[in-house]
Amino acid sequence: MTSIQKGKASFMHPSIRIDVRWVLDGLFEDGRISERDMNFVSGQRREKQELNWNPLQFIAKFGLDDQQFEHKKLDVENLTEWLAKRADQPLYHIDPLKVDVGSTTAVMSFQFAERHEILAVAVDDDTVTITSGQPFLNEWEQGLEQTLKGKRIKRVITNPADIRRFTLEFYNLARSVKGAAGGKGPSNVTNFEQLLQLGELTSPDANDQHIVKIVDWLLQYAFDQRASDIHLEPRREHGNIRFRIDGVLHDVYELPAPVMAAVTSRIKILGRMDVAEKRRPQDGRLKTKSTEGDEVELRLSTLPTAFGEKMVMRIFDPEVLVRSSAQMGLADDDYERWHNMVTQPNGIVLVTGPTGSGKTTTLYSTLKQLATREVNVCTIEDPIEMVEPSFNQMQVMDNVDLSFADGVKALLRQDPDIIMVGEIRNLETANMAIQAALTGHLVISTLHTNDAPSAIVRLTDLGVPPYMISATLLGVMAQRLVRTLCPHCKRDTYVDPDAWHNLIHPWKGKQPEKIKTPVGCLECRKTGYLGRVGIYEVMPLSQELKDMISHNAELNDLRKQAMKEGMRTLRLSGAQKVATGLTTAEEVLRVAPAVGVG
């Protein structure tokens, strides 16, 4: 083996393209494959579609056992890691959320990148990071250095399948943005007539096609990244695209201001919104399919800002409708309390929490379980979050004077068994919900408060008499969403007594011996967290609590009594999930409010 073959390659060495034979010899020499496996792969011929594959991709297809590590296969990732060590070059994993597509695609042309199987992934003042699946191929370096104006090339190695995929994605996006921003000039993109033409695909011009491609990329990209919300935010010179993933916003891309306006208009057309109306907020919805072919529903919302229309797209996965209590994070005893509340024949059940705390998921999952063939489930929402065939759904429409209160009044004449009211915002809606409960219906609704006991105070603030609250209210559940630790990389750690004390204060609880801490891996994008789960504060109204409400008891007294009866606060519910290794104390403290009990 030469020094190059052993992996200590220098840029002074001649350019060498590794092939299947070279990789197999290296793997056998390092004791990673058996001689039998080496001979087997050597005798295999490539299919037509495999001719352009990197040698690592071809070898990975056979799923060979790694002779050094038990129960491990030599997939593309493991083979890439092996090659990086052998070539003495850093291993690099492309995170598309962290790549500045505009600056990286400007480093070289698409043809140059494709021909040499390389991709620029980072650009700073002094360095350009170039990734490749051919570590000893250096014929492109000299030509590229001449165009970089003194910047140093830093070479890294990446999974060749990722390089091929992201090369296409990045350059297609950059081409679409450039095409949309160029051509006839920005003024043509931002006037009303041009925007209205964006959706007319019968005879589209180049601009139209570019905008369509950008929108298609945006939606598919959001689905691939598990985003829950897409934010399109106009600024003076450009527009920001951001994704909310596991409750945290990530910067994705910057579009020129005219292109952002055109993209927003394209989405408005798809959502059947008024394109020409930019002075008032609008709501719309859009149904599409993910890359896996699953139907996905998006709720659209626009807001006029200083530099144009801001749009937020909330992505709803239809699977949330069939989530079990365990998937939602409802523990056994909390679920039992919740189930007892929502299976009563009449009364009011409230779910509280801020926007994005999972109230919609809870309500829809619960209603889905309750909506049997024997009952009539009706909803009044603003707007309808998800269209569900087993419910009778009605939307608030202010332009025809159809409010929540009017909707409930109309629903009462529809012989309902269960009524869901999107939100109790005023006394009129609260009174209608009470009337519905008193006439033998189960009413489920939401309220904006920090915790469960505060819902009582909120209702009295709206003007509901305490005796009516105690007569109709069955219980309240407050909830939040916390990020869950990535199951692939979390590890054990010892508990910090101070952190645990802060979490459960002012109550006392047994400190667990060990908890889990985030590490970070490819699966969770180095964050240490993957997915979210609910923490809950369930407060059924016992007779004692009803008597206290009727006598205008203080909030702290209500909370103490609820705690005596088994209610766990949001932080205590979170502490339970910390103890079981689902999340961290930092996450719970971030979302759950502090509660003082005097």
Secondary structure, DSSP 8 states (H G I E B T S, - for coil): --TTTTT---TTS------HHHHHHHHHHTTSS-HHHHHHHHT----GGGTTS-HHHHHHTT--B-SSSTT-B--HHHHHHHHHHHHT--B----GGG--HHHHHTTS-HHHHHHHTEEEEEE-SSEEEEEES-TT--TTHHHHHHHTTT-EEEEEE--HHHHHHHHHHHHHHHHHHHHHHSTT-HHHHHSHHHHHHTT-TTS--HHHHHHHHHHHHHHHHHHHTT-SEEEEEE-SSEEEEEEEETTEEEEEEEEEHHHHHHHHHHHHHHTT--SS--SS-EEEEEEEE-TTS-EEEEEEEEEEETTEEEEEEEEE-GGGGG--HHHHT--HHHHHHHHHHHTSSSEEEEEE--TTSSHHHHHHHHHHHH--TTS-EEEEESS--S--TTSEEEE-BGGGTB-HHHHHHHHGGG--SEEEES---SHHHHHHHHHHHHTT-EEEEEE--SSSTHHHHHHHHHT--HHHHHHHEEEEEEEEEEEEE-TTT-EEEE--HHHHHHHHTTS-----SEEEE----TTTTTSSEEEEEEEEEEEE--HHHHHHHHTT--HHHHHHHHHHTT---HHHHHHHHHHTTSS-HHHHHHHS------
